[in-house]
Amino acid sequence: MNFITRVIALFVLRIVVGFIIAGIFIVSYFLIMDFVVGGFAEENMKGILIVTGIYILAFFYLFINTPMKYALIVTAFTGLGSELAKELATDAAKKSIEDELERY
């Protein structure tokens, strides 16, 4: 392999690893919010604020120190971010409606 091919392959590998890290980060956030914070009363916002604060700090750490930044840059430039955000918001809304219907 010549130098340019190795550089492109390493960059693509960093992007793939970045997407994997971002995916694990997002999934773990929702799992913790469901299982840990879901046990608190709805009026108690401390658990939600603590977990969200920790995840914001973890996001900045991961963004600076891991290839996640490459995945987010590619997502932003290709326009996938808006589609992904739209899909996540739609899924969250459906789950919220289903949870409300199950209560009543």
BALOBA-1460 file (C-alpha; in Angstrom, 3 decimals):
// residues 104
<rec num="1" residu="m" x="0.000" y="0.000" z="0.000"/>
<rec num="2" residu="n" x="1.251" y="3.410" z="-0.754"/>
<rec num="3" residu="f" x="1.095" y="6.325" z="1.651"/>
<rec num="4" residu="i" x="-2.099" y="7.947" z="0.316"/>
<rec num="5" residu="t" x="-4.030" y="4.673" z="0.418"/>
<rec num="6" residu="r" x="-2.943" y="4.084" z="4.028"/>
<rec num="7" residu="v" x="-3.975" y="7.614" z="5.036"/>
<rec num="8" residu="i" x="-7.417" y="7.214" z="3.421"/>
<rec num="9" residu="a" x="-7.882" y="3.762" z="4.995"/>
<rec num="10" residu="l" x="-6.947" y="5.087" z="8.453"/>
<rec num="11" residu="f" x="-9.323" y="8.024" z="8.042"/>
<rec num="12" residu="v" x="-12.194" y="5.724" z="7.036"/>
<rec num="13" residu="l" x="-11.360" y="3.461" z="9.984"/>
<rec num="14" residu="r" x="-11.485" y="6.457" z="12.342"/>
<rec num="15" residu="i" x="-14.884" y="7.439" z="10.957"/>
<rec num="16" residu="v" x="-16.250" y="3.902" z="11.461"/>
<rec num="17" residu="v" x="-14.841" y="3.707" z="15.000"/>
<rec num="18" residu="g" x="-16.311" y="7.143" z="15.679"/>
<rec num="19" residu="f" x="-19.778" y="5.982" z="14.629"/>
<rec num="20" residu="i" x="-19.434" y="2.916" z="16.860"/>
<rec num="21" residu="i" x="-18.416" y="5.061" z="19.851"/>
<rec num="22" residu="a" x="-21.245" y="7.538" z="19.191"/>
<rec num="23" residu="g" x="-23.767" y="4.700" z="18.877"/>
<rec num="24" residu="i" x="-22.671" y="3.082" z="22.130"/>
<rec num="25" residu="f" x="-22.755" y="6.495" z="23.819"/>
<rec num="26" residu="i" x="-26.314" y="7.236" z="22.666"/>
<rec num="27" residu="v" x="-27.638" y="3.754" z="23.477"/>
<rec num="28" residu="s" x="-26.082" y="3.801" z="26.949"/>
<rec num="29" residu="y" x="-27.636" y="7.206" z="27.649"/>
<rec num="30" residu="f" x="-31.139" y="5.990" z="26.816"/>
<rec num="31" residu="l" x="-30.653" y="2.737" z="28.740"/>
<rec num="32" residu="i" x="-29.507" y="4.591" z="31.845"/>
<rec num="33" residu="m" x="-32.359" y="7.079" z="31.527"/>
<rec num="34" residu="d" x="-34.883" y="4.224" z="31.225"/>
<rec num="35" residu="f" x="-33.596" y="1.908" z="33.937"/>
<rec num="36" residu="v" x="-31.886" y="4.169" z="36.476"/>
<rec num="37" residu="v" x="-33.674" y="7.477" z="36.210"/>
<rec num="38" residu="g" x="-36.988" y="5.842" z="35.300"/>
<rec num="39" residu="g" x="-37.193" y="4.565" z="38.869"/>
<rec num="40" residu="f" x="-37.405" y="8.082" z="40.258"/>
<rec num="41" residu="a" x="-40.674" y="9.920" z="40.610"/>
<rec num="42" residu="e" x="-41.518" y="12.212" z="37.716"/>
<rec num="43" residu="e" x="-41.382" y="15.223" z="40.021"/>
<rec num="44" residu="n" x="-37.788" y="14.432" z="40.999"/>
<rec num="45" residu="m" x="-35.625" y="16.046" z="38.334"/>
<rec num="46" residu="k" x="-32.331" y="15.610" z="40.189"/>
<rec num="47" residu="g" x="-31.642" y="12.186" z="38.680"/>
<rec num="48" residu="i" x="-32.311" y="13.409" z="35.160"/>
<rec num="49" residu="l" x="-30.140" y="16.486" z="35.665"/>
<rec num="50" residu="i" x="-27.277" y="14.499" z="37.184"/>
<rec num="51" residu="v" x="-27.245" y="11.870" z="34.416"/>
<rec num="52" residu="t" x="-27.579" y="14.513" z="31.694"/>
<rec num="53" residu="g" x="-24.772" y="16.589" z="33.225"/>
<rec num="54" residu="i" x="-22.479" y="13.561" z="33.397"/>
<rec num="55" residu="y" x="-23.270" y="12.669" z="29.811"/>
<rec num="56" residu="i" x="-22.594" y="16.210" z="28.593"/>
<rec num="57" residu="l" x="-19.162" y="16.090" z="30.229"/>
<rec num="58" residu="a" x="-18.565" y="12.594" z="28.839"/>
<rec num="59" residu="f" x="-19.581" y="13.801" z="25.385"/>
<rec num="60" residu="f" x="-16.985" y="16.574" z="25.424"/>
<rec num="61" residu="y" x="-14.329" y="14.162" z="26.685"/>
<rec num="62" residu="l" x="-15.158" y="11.608" z="23.983"/>
<rec num="63" residu="f" x="-15.376" y="14.300" z="21.319"/>
<rec num="64" residu="i" x="-11.906" y="15.601" z="22.151"/>
<rec num="65" residu="n" x="-10.130" y="12.293" z="22.831"/>
<rec num="66" residu="t" x="-11.707" y="9.761" z="20.472"/>
<rec num="67" residu="p" x="-12.493" y="9.458" z="16.748"/>
<rec num="68" residu="m" x="-16.119" y="10.341" z="17.497"/>
<rec num="69" residu="k" x="-15.399" y="13.845" z="16.200"/>
<rec num="70" residu="y" x="-14.786" y="12.449" z="12.709"/>
<rec num="71" residu="a" x="-18.122" y="10.661" z="12.702"/>
<rec num="72" residu="l" x="-19.929" y="13.801" z="13.849"/>
<rec num="73" residu="i" x="-18.173" y="15.932" z="11.235"/>
<rec num="74" residu="v" x="-19.111" y="13.492" z="8.464"/>
<rec num="75" residu="t" x="-22.678" y="13.377" z="9.801"/>
<rec num="76" residu="a" x="-22.915" y="17.164" z="9.845"/>
<rec num="77" residu="f" x="-21.505" y="17.643" z="6.340"/>
<rec num="78" residu="t" x="-23.565" y="14.922" z="4.694"/>
<rec num="79" residu="g" x="-26.856" y="16.039" z="6.222"/>
<rec num="80" residu="l" x="-27.371" y="12.701" z="7.957"/>
<rec num="81" residu="g" x="-27.618" y="14.506" z="11.279"/>
<rec num="82" residu="s" x="-30.984" y="16.040" z="10.533"/>
<rec num="83" residu="e" x="-32.398" y="12.731" z="9.299"/>
<rec num="84" residu="l" x="-30.996" y="10.875" z="12.298"/>
<rec num="85" residu="a" x="-32.329" y="13.488" z="14.704"/>
<rec num="86" residu="k" x="-35.727" y="13.384" z="12.997"/>
<rec num="87" residu="e" x="-35.826" y="9.599" z="13.259"/>
<rec num="88" residu="l" x="-34.773" y="9.608" z="16.935"/>
<rec num="89" residu="a" x="-37.371" y="12.265" z="17.759"/>
<rec num="90" residu="t" x="-40.082" y="10.292" z="15.955"/>
<rec num="91" residu="d" x="-39.176" y="7.077" z="17.782"/>
<rec num="92" residu="a" x="-39.110" y="8.896" z="21.131"/>
<rec num="93" residu="a" x="-42.524" y="10.443" z="20.440"/>
<rec num="94" residu="k" x="-44.008" y="7.049" z="19.496"/>
<rec num="95" residu="k" x="-42.599" y="5.451" z="22.651"/>
<rec num="96" residu="s" x="-43.923" y="8.300" z="24.778"/>
<rec num="97" residu="i" x="-47.407" y="7.964" z="23.287"/>
<rec num="98" residu="e" x="-47.337" y="4.175" z="23.757"/>
<rec num="99" residu="d" x="-46.294" y="4.617" z="27.406"/>
<rec num="100" residu="e" x="-49.128" y="7.078" z="27.992"/>
<rec num="101" residu="l" x="-51.643" y="4.731" z="26.385"/>
<rec num="102" residu="e" x="-50.451" y="1.858" z="28.547"/>
<rec num="103" residu="r" x="-51.009" y="3.912" z="31.693"/>
<rec num="104" residu="y" x="-54.670" y="4.457" z="30.905"/>
